[in-house]
Amino acid sequence: MQKDSKIYVAGHLGLVGSAIIKRLEKEGYSNIIVKRRSELELLDQLAVSDFFNTEKPDYVFLAAAKVGGIMANNTFRGAFIYENLQIQNNIIHSAYKAGVKNLLFLGSSCIYPKNAAQPLKEGSLLTEELEYTNEPYAIAKIAGIKMCESYNLQYGTDYISVMPTNLYGPNDNYNLETSHVLPALIRKMHLGKLLTNNNWESIDNDINSRPIEGVTGSSSKEEKVAVLSKFGISKNGDQVTIALWGSGLPKREFLHSDDMAAACIYVMNSISFKDVAEGKTEIRNTHINIGCGEDLTISELAETISKVVGFSGKLDWDSTKPDGTMRKLMDVSKLSKLGWTASISLVNGLEDVYKQYCQQ
C-alpha cells in the first residue's frame, strides 16, 4: 500500500476495525474510507455495489461482522449465519467487480473442528465437525475463506484470509448479554469491586454508560441489584461473589487488537496469494492464523483479571453451563515464517485495556 492509497475499512467502529484505523493513521496512511451503518448498510447488496462503484478503493480490510460470545452465538443462530454471509458476500463480490487490488478478510479461530489437534493448524480446516454452539458463525467464516480462495483462482484477485485468535482491546464489546469472555470478565470484576466497596455512584456511572437490559443508574436500587445478580454479580453480607459459566478448565489464547492490526497491515503489505498457494497440488487452506502462540485456562484468565482490576471477592464456577471447545490454541508458525510475531504480553495488554475502560 502507498501512503495515499485509498483504503476502505469495513467495520471501523469494532474492536478490530478501530485498531486497524489507528495503526494505519500511525503509519501515515492518509486516504482512509469509513462508513457508519446509517451511511452504508452492508446487508444491502445494491448499496454495497454502489459504494464500491463510486469510491473504487484500492485496498479493503473486511473487519465487519456480527460477533458475540457463546450465549449470543447459540441464541441467535439464524442471525449469525445470515448476516455474516450477507456482509462478506456483498463486500468480496463488489470489491472484485470494482477492481480492488487487495482485500484482507478476517475470520475466526472457531472455523476449526471441535476436536482438532492442538495447536490448530491451517490444514485442520474441514477435517471434522465444528463446535455446536458457534457452528452457524463458523460456517459463514469458512465460506468467506473459500470465497476469497475461489475468486483468486477464477478471477486472479489477490484476497487473503486471516484467522485471529480471541481478541481484546479498546472498543471491545462490554455488553453482558453478548460479550466475549475477556471483556465480560473485566466488566463483572469491575462491578464486583464497586459493589464490594458499596460505591453506588460509580456503579451508576458504569450502567449509565452501558445499560444492562434497560437498567440504568436512575433505576431503583432493587432493579440494579436484581440485574447485577442475574448476570452473576451478587453480595451476601460483605462477601461479593461472581458466578461464571463453565468449569474454568477450557484453555484460550488472547491477542491484543493492536497486535492484530499490526499483523493485518503486515499481511496486506508483504504477503500475496501466491506466497500461501505455491507448491500445492490442490489449492486450499491458504488462510493464515494470527495469534501469540500461548494459552491459559479461563480460570487462570479470571484470576489474572481479578488482580489487574483489584477485585477481592469470590469466583464461583457453574459447571452445569457449557464450556465450549476445551482448547483453542493457534499454530502461528506459518505467519512467523512469513515474518511477523506478536509483541504485547497479556498482563500488559489487560492493564492497558482496564485503564481505558475506567476512563470511558
C-alpha positions as CSV (number, residue, x, y, z in Angstrom):
1,M,0.0,0.0,0.0
2,Q,1.1,3.5,-0.7
3,K,0.6,6.2,1.9
4,D,-2.0,7.9,-0.3
5,S,-3.7,4.6,-1.4
6,K,-7.5,4.6,-1.0
7,I,-8.2,2.2,1.8
8,Y,-11.6,1.0,2.9
9,V,-12.0,-0.4,6.4
10,A,-15.3,-2.2,6.8
11,G,-16.4,-2.4,10.4
12,H,-14.3,0.6,11.5
13,L,-16.1,1.0,14.9
14,G,-15.5,-2.5,16.1
15,L,-12.6,-4.0,18.0
16,V,-10.5,-5.0,15.0
17,G,-11.6,-2.3,12.6
18,S,-10.8,0.6,15.0
19,A,-7.4,-0.9,15.8
20,I,-6.6,-1.1,12.1
21,I,-7.7,2.5,11.6
22,K,-5.4,3.6,14.5
23,R,-2.5,1.6,13.1
24,L,-2.9,2.9,9.6
25,E,-3.0,6.5,10.8
26,K,0.0,5.9,13.0
27,E,1.9,4.6,10.0
28,G,1.0,7.6,7.9
29,Y,-1.8,6.3,5.6
30,S,-3.9,9.4,4.8
31,N,-6.7,8.2,2.5
32,I,-8.9,6.0,4.6
33,I,-12.6,5.5,3.9
34,V,-15.1,4.6,6.6
35,K,-18.9,4.4,6.6
36,R,-21.3,4.1,9.5
37,R,-24.2,1.7,9.3
38,S,-26.5,4.7,8.8
39,E,-24.5,5.7,5.8
40,L,-23.9,2.2,4.3
41,E,-25.9,-0.9,5.2
42,L,-23.6,-3.8,4.4
43,L,-26.5,-6.2,4.3
44,D,-27.9,-4.3,1.3
45,Q,-26.3,-5.8,-1.9
46,L,-27.2,-2.8,-4.1
47,A,-26.0,-0.2,-1.6
48,V,-22.6,-2.0,-1.2
49,S,-22.2,-2.3,-5.0
50,D,-23.0,1.4,-5.5
51,F,-20.5,2.3,-2.8
52,F,-17.7,0.3,-4.4
53,N,-18.5,1.6,-7.9
54,T,-18.4,5.2,-6.6
55,E,-15.5,5.1,-4.2
56,K,-13.3,2.5,-6.0
57,P,-11.0,1.7,-3.1
58,D,-7.6,0.2,-3.8
59,Y,-7.4,-1.9,-0.7
60,V,-10.1,-3.4,1.6
61,F,-9.9,-4.6,5.2
62,L,-13.1,-6.7,5.8
63,A,-13.4,-6.5,9.6
64,A,-17.2,-6.1,9.6
65,A,-19.1,-9.0,11.2
66,K,-21.8,-9.9,13.6
67,V,-20.0,-11.2,16.6
68,G,-20.7,-12.4,20.2
69,G,-19.9,-14.9,22.9
70,I,-21.3,-18.4,23.5
71,M,-24.7,-17.2,24.6
72,A,-25.2,-14.9,21.7
73,N,-23.9,-17.4,19.1
74,N,-26.1,-20.2,20.4
75,T,-29.2,-18.0,20.8
76,F,-29.2,-16.0,17.6
77,R,-28.0,-18.8,15.2
78,G,-30.0,-17.7,12.2
79,A,-28.9,-14.0,12.5
80,F,-25.2,-15.0,12.9
81,I,-25.1,-17.1,9.7
82,Y,-27.3,-14.9,7.6
83,E,-25.7,-11.5,8.5
84,N,-22.2,-12.7,8.2
85,L,-22.7,-14.5,4.9
86,Q,-24.5,-11.4,3.5
87,I,-21.9,-8.9,4.6
88,Q,-18.9,-10.8,3.3
89,N,-20.6,-11.9,0.0
90,N,-21.6,-8.3,-0.7
91,I,-18.1,-6.8,0.0
92,I,-16.0,-9.5,-1.6
93,H,-18.0,-9.7,-4.8
94,S,-18.4,-5.9,-5.1
95,A,-14.6,-5.5,-4.5
96,Y,-13.9,-7.9,-7.3
97,K,-16.4,-6.1,-9.7
98,A,-14.8,-2.7,-8.8
99,G,-11.2,-3.9,-9.4
100,V,-10.0,-3.7,-5.8
101,K,-6.2,-4.6,-5.8
102,N,-6.1,-6.4,-2.5
103,L,-8.6,-7.5,0.2
104,L,-8.0,-8.9,3.6
105,F,-10.8,-11.0,5.1
106,L,-10.9,-11.5,8.9
107,G,-12.3,-14.8,10.1
108,S,-12.1,-16.5,13.5
109,S,-10.4,-19.4,15.2
110,C,-13.9,-21.1,15.6
111,I,-13.6,-22.3,12.0
112,Y,-11.6,-25.3,13.2
113,P,-13.2,-28.6,14.2
114,K,-14.2,-29.0,17.8
115,N,-11.7,-31.9,18.4
116,A,-8.9,-30.7,16.1
117,A,-5.3,-31.4,17.3
118,Q,-3.7,-28.6,19.2
119,P,-2.2,-26.2,18.3
120,L,-4.7,-25.5,15.5
121,K,-3.0,-25.8,12.1
122,E,-4.5,-24.2,8.9
123,G,-4.7,-27.7,7.4
124,S,-7.2,-28.8,10.1
125,L,-10.0,-26.9,8.4
126,L,-13.0,-29.1,7.4
127,T,-11.5,-32.3,8.8
128,E,-14.2,-32.9,11.5
129,E,-17.4,-31.4,12.9
130,L,-17.5,-28.0,14.4
131,E,-18.3,-26.9,17.9
132,Y,-22.1,-26.8,18.1
133,T,-22.7,-23.5,19.9
134,N,-21.0,-21.4,17.2
135,E,-21.4,-23.6,14.2
136,P,-23.5,-21.0,12.2
137,Y,-20.9,-18.3,12.7
138,A,-18.1,-20.7,11.8
139,I,-19.7,-21.9,8.7
140,A,-20.1,-18.3,7.5
141,K,-16.5,-17.6,8.1
142,I,-15.4,-20.8,6.3
143,A,-17.5,-19.6,3.4
144,G,-15.6,-16.3,3.4
145,I,-12.3,-18.1,3.2
146,K,-13.4,-20.3,0.4
147,M,-14.9,-17.3,-1.5
148,C,-11.5,-15.5,-1.3
149,E,-9.7,-18.6,-2.5
150,S,-12.1,-19.3,-5.3
151,Y,-12.1,-15.7,-6.6
152,N,-8.3,-15.7,-6.6
153,L,-8.3,-18.9,-8.6
154,Q,-11.0,-18.0,-11.1
155,Y,-10.6,-14.2,-11.4
156,G,-6.9,-13.7,-10.5
157,T,-7.7,-11.5,-7.5
158,D,-5.3,-11.3,-4.5
159,Y,-7.5,-11.7,-1.5
160,I,-6.0,-13.1,1.7
161,S,-7.9,-14.5,4.7
162,V,-6.5,-14.3,8.2
163,M,-7.8,-16.2,11.2
164,P,-7.3,-14.3,14.5
165,T,-7.3,-16.0,17.9
166,N,-9.5,-14.5,20.7
167,L,-9.0,-10.7,20.6
168,Y,-9.3,-8.0,23.2
169,G,-8.6,-4.3,23.3
170,P,-10.0,-0.8,23.0
171,N,-13.6,-0.5,21.7
172,D,-14.4,-4.1,22.9
173,N,-18.0,-5.2,23.5
174,Y,-18.8,-5.0,27.2
175,N,-22.5,-5.8,26.9
176,L,-23.0,-8.6,29.4
177,E,-25.6,-10.2,27.2
178,T,-23.4,-10.6,24.1
179,S,-19.8,-10.0,25.0
180,H,-16.9,-12.5,24.8
181,V,-15.3,-14.0,27.9
182,L,-12.5,-11.5,28.4
183,P,-14.4,-8.2,28.3
184,A,-17.3,-9.8,30.2
185,L,-14.8,-10.8,33.0
186,I,-13.3,-7.3,33.1
187,R,-16.8,-5.7,33.5
188,K,-18.0,-8.2,36.0
189,M,-14.8,-7.8,38.1
190,H,-15.1,-4.0,37.9
191,L,-18.7,-4.0,39.0
192,G,-17.9,-6.6,41.7
193,K,-15.2,-4.4,43.1
194,L,-17.5,-1.4,43.2
195,L,-20.2,-3.5,44.9
196,T,-17.7,-4.7,47.5
197,N,-16.9,-1.0,48.3
198,N,-20.7,0.0,48.1
199,N,-19.6,2.5,45.5
200,W,-23.1,3.0,44.0
201,E,-22.1,6.3,42.4
202,S,-19.6,4.5,40.2
203,I,-21.9,1.6,39.6
204,D,-24.5,4.2,38.3
205,N,-21.9,5.8,36.1
206,D,-21.0,2.4,34.6
207,I,-24.5,1.3,33.8
208,N,-25.4,4.7,32.5
209,S,-22.6,4.3,30.0
210,R,-23.6,0.7,29.2
211,P,-27.2,-0.1,30.4
212,I,-27.9,-3.7,31.3
213,E,-31.3,-4.9,30.0
214,G,-32.6,-1.3,30.2
215,V,-31.5,-0.8,33.7
216,T,-29.5,2.4,34.2
217,G,-28.1,4.5,37.1
218,S,-31.5,6.2,37.5
219,S,-33.3,2.8,38.1
220,S,-34.2,1.8,41.6
221,K,-31.5,0.1,43.8
222,E,-33.6,-3.0,43.8
223,E,-33.7,-3.1,40.0
224,K,-29.9,-2.6,39.9
225,V,-29.2,-5.3,42.5
226,A,-31.5,-7.7,40.6
227,V,-29.9,-7.2,37.2
228,L,-26.4,-7.5,38.6
229,S,-27.4,-10.7,40.3
230,K,-28.9,-12.0,37.0
231,F,-25.5,-11.7,35.4
232,G,-23.8,-13.4,38.3
233,I,-22.7,-10.4,40.5
234,S,-24.2,-10.7,43.9
235,K,-23.5,-9.6,47.5
236,N,-24.2,-11.5,50.7
237,G,-23.2,-9.5,53.8
238,D,-19.7,-8.2,53.0
239,Q,-18.9,-11.0,50.5
240,V,-19.3,-10.3,46.8
241,T,-19.5,-13.4,44.6
242,I,-19.2,-13.5,40.8
243,A,-20.8,-16.6,39.2
244,L,-19.1,-17.7,36.0
245,W,-20.1,-20.1,33.2
246,G,-18.5,-23.5,32.9
247,S,-15.7,-25.3,34.8
248,G,-13.0,-22.7,34.1
249,L,-10.9,-25.5,32.6
250,P,-11.0,-24.7,28.9
251,K,-7.9,-23.1,27.6
252,R,-7.8,-20.0,25.4
253,E,-5.3,-17.8,23.7
254,F,-5.7,-14.0,23.7
255,L,-4.2,-11.4,21.4
256,H,-4.3,-7.6,21.8
257,S,-6.1,-5.9,19.0
258,D,-3.1,-3.6,18.4
259,D,-1.0,-6.6,17.7
260,M,-3.8,-7.9,15.4
261,A,-3.9,-4.6,13.5
262,A,-0.1,-4.7,13.0
263,A,-0.3,-8.2,11.7
264,C,-3.1,-7.3,9.3
265,I,-1.2,-4.4,7.8
266,Y,1.9,-6.5,7.6
267,V,0.0,-9.2,5.7
268,M,-1.6,-6.7,3.3
269,N,1.8,-5.1,2.5
270,S,4.0,-8.2,2.5
271,I,2.1,-11.4,1.6
272,S,0.2,-12.3,-1.6
273,F,-1.9,-15.2,-2.5
274,K,1.0,-16.9,-4.4
275,D,3.0,-16.9,-1.2
276,V,0.5,-19.2,0.5
277,A,-0.6,-21.1,-2.6
278,E,2.6,-22.1,-4.3
279,G,3.6,-25.7,-4.3
280,K,0.1,-27.0,-3.6
281,T,-1.4,-29.7,-5.9
282,E,-4.9,-28.7,-4.6
283,I,-5.0,-25.1,-3.6
284,R,-6.9,-24.9,-0.2
285,N,-6.2,-23.8,3.3
286,T,-4.4,-20.7,2.2
287,H,-5.6,-18.7,5.1
288,I,-3.2,-17.6,7.8
289,N,-3.6,-17.9,11.6
290,I,-2.8,-14.9,13.7
291,G,-2.1,-15.3,17.4
292,C,0.6,-15.2,20.1
293,G,1.1,-19.0,20.3
294,E,0.4,-19.2,24.1
295,D,-2.8,-20.0,26.1
296,L,-4.1,-20.3,29.6
297,T,-7.2,-21.7,31.3
298,I,-10.3,-19.5,31.7
299,S,-9.9,-19.9,35.4
300,E,-6.3,-18.5,35.2
301,L,-7.6,-15.7,33.0
302,A,-10.2,-14.8,35.6
303,E,-7.6,-14.8,38.4
304,T,-5.3,-12.6,36.3
305,I,-8.1,-10.1,35.5
306,S,-9.2,-10.0,39.2
307,K,-5.6,-8.9,40.1
308,V,-5.5,-6.3,37.4
309,V,-8.9,-4.9,38.3
310,G,-8.4,-5.3,42.1
311,F,-11.5,-7.5,42.7
312,S,-11.0,-9.4,46.0
313,G,-14.3,-11.3,46.1
314,K,-15.2,-14.9,45.3
315,L,-15.3,-16.6,41.9
316,D,-18.0,-19.3,41.7
317,W,-17.8,-21.6,38.6
318,D,-21.1,-23.2,37.4
319,S,-20.1,-26.4,35.7
320,T,-23.7,-27.0,34.5
321,K,-23.1,-24.3,31.9
322,P,-21.4,-25.1,28.6
323,D,-17.6,-24.8,28.3
324,G,-17.4,-24.8,24.6
325,T,-14.3,-26.2,22.9
326,M,-11.9,-27.3,25.6
327,R,-8.8,-25.8,23.9
328,K,-8.2,-23.4,21.0
329,L,-4.5,-22.6,20.6
330,M,-3.4,-21.3,17.2
331,D,-0.4,-22.7,15.4
332,V,1.2,-19.4,14.2
333,S,4.3,-21.0,12.6
334,K,3.1,-20.0,9.1
335,L,2.9,-16.3,9.9
336,S,6.1,-16.5,11.9
337,K,7.9,-17.9,8.8
338,L,6.4,-15.2,6.7
339,G,7.9,-12.6,9.1
340,W,5.5,-11.5,11.8
341,T,5.2,-12.3,15.6
342,A,3.1,-10.8,18.4
343,S,4.7,-8.4,20.9
344,I,2.2,-7.4,23.6
345,S,2.1,-9.6,26.8
346,L,-1.3,-10.5,28.2
347,V,-0.8,-8.7,31.6
348,N,0.4,-5.5,29.9
349,G,-2.5,-5.7,27.5
350,L,-5.0,-6.2,30.3
351,E,-3.6,-3.3,32.3
352,D,-3.9,-1.0,29.3
353,V,-7.5,-2.2,28.5
354,Y,-8.7,-1.8,32.0
355,K,-7.3,1.7,32.3
356,Q,-9.1,2.6,29.1
357,Y,-12.3,1.0,30.4
358,C,-12.2,3.1,33.5
359,Q,-11.6,6.3,31.5
360,Q,-14.6,5.6,29.3
